[in-house]
Structures are given as structure tokens and as C-alpha cells.
Amino acid sequence: MKVAVVGATGLVGSKMLQVLAERNFPVTELLPVASERSVGKEVEFKGVKYKVVSMADAIAAKPAVAIFSAGGSTSLEWAPKFAEAGIKVIDNSSAWRMDPSKKLVVPEVNAGVLTVDDYIIANPNCSTIQMVVALQPLHTKYTIKRVVVSTYQSVTGTGKKAVDQLFNERKGAEGEMAYKYQIDLNVIPQIDVFLDNGYTKEEMKMVKETNKIMQDDSIRVTATTVRIPVVGGHSESVNVEFANDFVLDEVKEVLRKAPGIIVQDDPSQQLYPMPLWAHEKDEVFVGRLRRDETQPNTLNLWIVSDNLRKGAATNAVQIAEYLLSKGLL
């Protein structure tokens, strides 16, 4: 299968190439695509070097699918052009996520909404993806009423510039700043811009995307998103109120049986999810499961996942895998 990766030279694009190779997606011809200034550069895939091509050349080559990770403005301009050429687009930017005519997909949760007519498919925000993977089986069993989430997000979510800032600060070197403030030995309680309601854009993404993916606008979500000096993945403290009561052992069993989840929950062994364990893994790790003793039918849990993999590249590749398995490519 001919596959285009748009934004192939970036942090997430490089991870997409890695995930496509690791998961043995049937790529017969790779079309790495990037900005005009990168055309002609080489990227490696499964030991073979491929030259970066332009958007127009990629469309002319007619790949079956194009996985985009090139920013919202690029996606708004180019995704429709790929779609018009009969190419399925899986887009990792925020450009199409809340467009009512586009599907927002996490395969473990709502892949069934996809049809042969979907030519632009949106990949959700990284922090939303890992949360809904853990919440969906619990919602099916107990019916979620309200979610309170605080995130602890890796600098890799910002990109290479932020990773460079962190490591420059750690060695006392000067360099370009991705953030207004120092990130090493610090915590920044702002991800993306502030909105009129006092929340950040990232926080409101989690609210709106959760409702759309889980296909239930009655679920109330409130979020605080925070950047921390970590590179392995995003962590989330989540408090979930259910309509129905639960037994804690049953909750653990529901999560163990759910696709894409690994339960790490053994306080006696100090076993719980951490970015250290999640790094370079495709699963969502869940632990610190305990009843909220301050109100009925409420659970506390801790959710960790590699944001470049399940939060971006892996989720996009899983969408492509689903399309292929259902004959939609």
C-alpha cells in the first residue's frame, strides 16, 4: 500500500514512521512529505532512505492514505486537496477535531463510526486520547456523570524546541525558548493560550473532545492542564463520578479486559503508572485506583501514556489499520 506521511521530518512525523515500521503496516511505497525547504532531504524507513517530496507531488502519486502531522494551517489547506484526489487523510492537528462533519476517532472507543465516505478523519488531542481509552469501559459499565482531570504533560507535547529547552537548561546552556518560563525544576500551569472563560485552549479541548468521542454530551468534564519537565509521556489525575455504584475489584477487572489498557495497581509493591514505564509503549497505563471517600459513586485513578505514540502516532496508525481491516482503504 502506498502511504504518505505529511510532516515526516518533525517529532511526531518521525514517530509515525517508527510506528508504521514496528506495527508492520503494509507499506509498499512510502511518500515522506514536508515543507518546500525540506524537499529533497532524506528520511529512513525500514532501513531504506526515501527522499522528501512536496505536497503536490504526493497528491499526484495517489497514495491510499496520508497521515498528517504538519500543523493546523497546513491541514486546513492541504487535507481537502488530498481528499478530493480520493486519498484518505488521518489528521493529527486540531484543524478538524470539532468540525461536525468530521469523525474524531480513538479506535478502542469509537472506530465503529467510520464509513467508506470519511475522507478526512481527525486524531484527537494527546491528553484526551489516553483519558477516554480508560474512561470508555467504565462509562459502559457504570455511566459517567462528571470528570475532573488534572494533567502532568511532557515537554515532547510541545515539540523538539521544548525538549531542547529542557536539556539546555539542565546543562546550563543558552538556547531558544519554547516556553515563556524555565521548565527545568519548574511546573507551568498553562498549555496553549488562555480563553475568555479563564481556561486554556488545551483544557477546553479535553472537555469538548471527550464528549464528541464518547458520543455523550451529558458527561461533564473540567480540566487543568500542566506542563512538567518530563519527556516520557503524559500523566493524568482523574476523578470520575458515576451514576451507579461500583466494586473496586470489579473496576480493575473491567479495565484489565479493556483493549489498549495495562493496569498497574499494587500499592504493596509501590507499583503504579509512570512516564518511565510508558515511554515507547503503545498502551494506556492505569493505576492508583481508589474510591473517593468524600462523595458517592466516585473513583480516583491515575492514567499515563506516551503522548508521541498512543497520544499521536500510534492512534493515527491504528485508525489506518482499522480502515484497512474493514475494507475502507
C-alpha positions in Angstrom: 0.0 0.0 0.0 1.3 3.5 -0.9 1.3 5.6 2.2 2.1 9.4 2.6 3.4 10.8 5.9 2.9 14.6 5.9 5.3 16.3 8.3 7.7 13.4 8.1 10.7 15.3 9.3 9.1 16.6 12.5 9.0 15.0 16.0 5.6 13.3 15.6 6.1 12.6 11.9 9.4 10.7 12.7 7.5 8.8 15.4 4.8 7.9 12.8 7.4 6.3 10.6 8.8 4.4 13.5 5.3 3.1 14.5 4.4 2.2 10.9 7.5 0.1 10.8 7.1 -1.5 14.2 3.5 -2.5 13.6 4.3 -3.8 10.1 1.7 -1.7 8.4 1.8 -2.9 4.7 3.7 0.0 3.2 4.8 -0.9 -0.3 5.8 2.7 -1.1 6.5 5.5 1.3 5.9 9.1 0.4 7.6 11.3 3.1 6.1 14.8 2.7 7.3 18.1 4.3 7.6 21.8 3.7 9.2 23.1 0.5 12.5 23.8 2.3 12.8 20.1 3.3 12.0 18.7 -0.2 14.9 16.5 -1.4 16.1 15.7 2.2 16.1 12.0 3.1 14.3 10.1 5.8 14.9 6.4 6.7 12.1 3.8 6.8 12.8 0.1 7.5 16.5 0.6 6.5 15.7 2.3 3.2 16.2 6.0 2.5 13.4 8.0 0.9 13.5 11.5 -0.5 11.1 14.0 0.9 8.6 15.2 -1.7 6.2 18.1 -2.0 2.5 18.2 -1.2 1.6 18.4 -4.9 3.9 15.5 -5.8 2.4 13.4 -3.0 -1.1 14.0 -4.3 0.0 13.2 -7.8 1.4 9.9 -6.6 -2.1 8.9 -5.3 -1.3 7.1 -2.0 -4.2 5.2 -0.4 -3.8 7.1 2.8 -2.0 10.2 4.0 -1.2 10.6 7.7 -0.8 14.3 8.6 1.3 15.8 11.4 2.1 19.2 10.0 0.1 21.7 12.0 -3.5 23.1 11.7 -3.0 25.7 8.9 -1.3 23.1 6.7 -4.1 20.6 7.3 -6.8 23.1 6.6 -5.1 24.0 3.3 -4.0 20.6 2.1 -6.2 17.8 3.6 -9.2 18.7 1.4 -6.9 18.6 -1.7 -5.7 15.1 -0.7 -9.3 14.1 0.0 -10.6 15.4 -3.4 -8.0 13.2 -5.0 -9.5 10.2 -3.4 -6.9 9.9 -0.7 -7.9 9.1 2.9 -6.5 11.6 5.4 -5.8 10.9 9.0 -5.0 14.3 10.6 -3.1 14.8 13.8 -3.7 18.6 14.1 -6.6 20.4 15.8 -7.9 21.6 12.5 -10.8 19.2 12.0 -11.4 17.8 15.5 -14.5 19.8 16.3 -15.8 20.0 12.7 -19.3 18.4 13.0 -18.8 16.8 9.5 -15.6 15.0 10.6 -15.1 12.0 12.8 -12.9 12.3 15.8 -11.6 8.8 16.5 -9.9 6.7 19.2 -10.1 3.1 17.8 -10.6 1.4 21.2 -13.5 3.8 21.8 -15.4 4.7 18.6 -13.8 3.3 15.5 -17.3 2.0 14.5 -18.4 5.5 13.5 -16.1 5.3 10.4 -17.5 4.7 7.0 -16.3 4.5 3.4 -17.3 8.1 2.9 -14.9 9.5 5.6 -12.0 11.1 3.7 -10.7 13.4 6.5 -10.5 11.7 9.9 -9.4 13.7 12.9 -6.9 12.3 15.5 -7.8 13.7 19.0 -5.6 15.7 21.3 -3.0 13.5 23.1 -4.3 14.2 26.6 -7.8 13.3 25.6 -6.9 10.1 23.9 -5.4 8.4 26.9 -8.2 9.5 29.2 -11.1 8.3 27.0 -9.4 4.9 26.5 -9.6 4.4 30.2 -13.0 6.0 30.7 -14.9 4.3 27.9 -15.2 0.8 29.5 -16.1 2.4 32.9 -18.8 4.5 31.2 -20.2 1.4 29.5 -20.4 -0.3 32.9 -21.3 2.5 35.4 -22.3 5.6 33.3 -20.1 8.6 33.9 -21.7 11.8 35.2 -18.7 14.0 35.8 -14.9 14.0 35.3 -12.3 16.2 37.0 -8.9 15.9 35.4 -5.5 17.5 36.1 -2.7 16.7 33.6 1.0 16.5 34.0 2.2 16.8 30.4 5.6 16.0 28.9 7.6 18.7 27.0 7.5 16.4 24.0 3.9 17.6 23.5 5.2 21.0 22.6 7.9 19.6 20.2 11.6 19.5 19.6 12.2 23.1 20.6 10.8 22.4 24.1 12.8 19.3 24.5 15.9 21.3 23.6 15.0 24.0 26.1 14.7 21.5 28.9 18.0 19.8 28.2 19.8 23.1 27.6 18.6 24.3 31.0 19.8 21.1 32.6 23.3 21.6 31.4 23.3 25.4 31.8 23.5 26.2 28.1 21.8 29.1 26.3 19.2 28.3 23.6 15.9 29.1 22.1 13.0 29.1 24.4 9.8 27.2 23.7 8.1 28.5 26.9 8.0 31.9 28.5 9.5 30.4 31.7 12.1 28.0 32.6 10.8 24.4 32.5 13.6 22.5 34.3 12.9 22.3 38.0 9.5 24.0 37.4 5.9 23.4 36.6 3.9 25.6 34.1 0.1 25.6 34.7 -0.6 26.7 31.1 -0.8 24.7 27.9 -1.8 26.7 24.9 -3.5 30.1 25.0 -6.0 31.4 27.6 -9.6 31.8 26.6 -12.2 34.3 27.8 -13.5 31.8 30.4 -10.1 31.6 32.1 -9.4 28.1 30.8 -6.7 27.3 28.3 -7.4 26.0 24.8 -5.9 22.6 25.8 -8.3 22.4 28.8 -11.3 23.1 26.6 -10.1 20.6 24.0 -10.3 17.9 26.7 -13.9 18.9 27.6 -15.3 19.1 24.0 -13.3 16.2 22.5 -14.3 13.8 25.3 -18.0 14.5 24.7 -17.6 14.0 20.9 -15.5 10.8 21.1 -17.7 9.2 23.8 -20.8 10.4 21.9 -22.4 11.7 25.1 -22.8 15.4 25.8 -24.2 14.7 29.3 -20.7 13.9 30.6 -19.5 17.0 32.4 -15.7 17.5 32.2 -13.5 20.1 33.9 -9.7 20.1 33.3 -6.5 21.8 34.5 -3.6 21.1 32.1 0.0 21.5 33.3 3.5 21.2 31.6 6.2 19.4 33.6 9.9 18.7 32.9 9.4 15.1 31.7 10.0 13.5 28.3 8.4 10.0 28.6 4.7 10.7 28.4 1.7 12.5 29.9 0.2 11.7 33.3 -3.3 12.5 34.5 -5.1 12.5 37.8 -8.7 11.8 37.1 -11.7 11.9 39.5 -14.8 10.2 38.0 -18.3 10.4 39.3 -20.7 7.6 38.1 -24.4 7.3 38.1 -24.1 3.8 39.5 -22.0 2.4 42.4 -19.1 0.1 41.8 -16.9 -2.5 43.5 -13.3 -1.6 43.2 -12.1 -5.2 42.3 -14.7 -5.2 39.5 -13.4 -1.8 38.2 -9.9 -3.3 38.0 -11.3 -6.3 36.1 -13.2 -4.1 33.7 -10.0 -2.2 32.9 -7.9 -5.3 32.6 -10.2 -6.7 30.0 -10.5 -3.5 28.0 -8.4 -3.1 24.8 -5.3 -1.0 24.9 -5.1 -0.8 28.7 -2.5 -2.1 31.2 -3.5 -2.0 34.9 -0.5 -1.2 37.2 -2.0 -1.1 40.6 -0.3 -2.7 43.6 0.4 -0.3 46.5 2.1 -3.1 48.5 4.8 -3.2 45.8 4.7 0.6 45.1 3.5 -0.3 41.5 1.8 2.4 39.6 2.0 4.0 36.1 4.8 6.4 35.4 6.1 8.0 32.2 9.3 6.0 32.8 7.2 2.8 32.1 5.0 4.2 29.4 7.8 5.6 27.3 7.9 4.0 23.8 4.8 1.9 24.6 1.5 1.9 22.7 -0.8 1.1 25.7 -2.5 3.3 28.2 -1.4 2.5 31.8 -3.9 2.9 34.7 -3.3 2.7 38.4 -3.8 4.3 41.9 -7.4 3.1 41.7 -9.3 4.1 44.9 -12.7 5.2 46.0 -13.2 8.9 46.5 -14.4 8.8 50.1 -15.9 12.3 50.0 -18.9 11.6 47.8 -20.9 8.6 46.5 -20.1 6.5 43.3 -16.8 8.3 42.7 -13.4 6.9 41.7 -9.9 8.3 41.6 -7.4 6.9 39.1 -4.0 7.8 37.5 -3.6 7.5 33.8 -0.2 7.6 31.9 0.6 7.1 28.2 3.4 8.0 25.8 1.9 11.1 24.1 4.0 10.8 20.9 2.8 7.2 20.5 -0.7 6.5 21.7 -1.3 10.2 22.0 -0.4 10.8 18.4 1.4 8.5 16.0 0.1 5.1 17.2 -3.5 6.3 17.4 -3.3 7.5 13.8 -1.7 4.3 12.6 -4.4 2.3 14.5 -7.1 4.3 12.6 -5.4 3.3 9.3 -5.2 -0.3 10.5 -8.9 -0.2 11.2 -9.8 1.2 7.8 -7.7 -1.5 6.2 -9.3 -4.3 8.2 -12.8 -3.1 7.3 -12.0 -2.6 3.6 -12.4 1.1 3.9 -9.0 1.9 2.3 
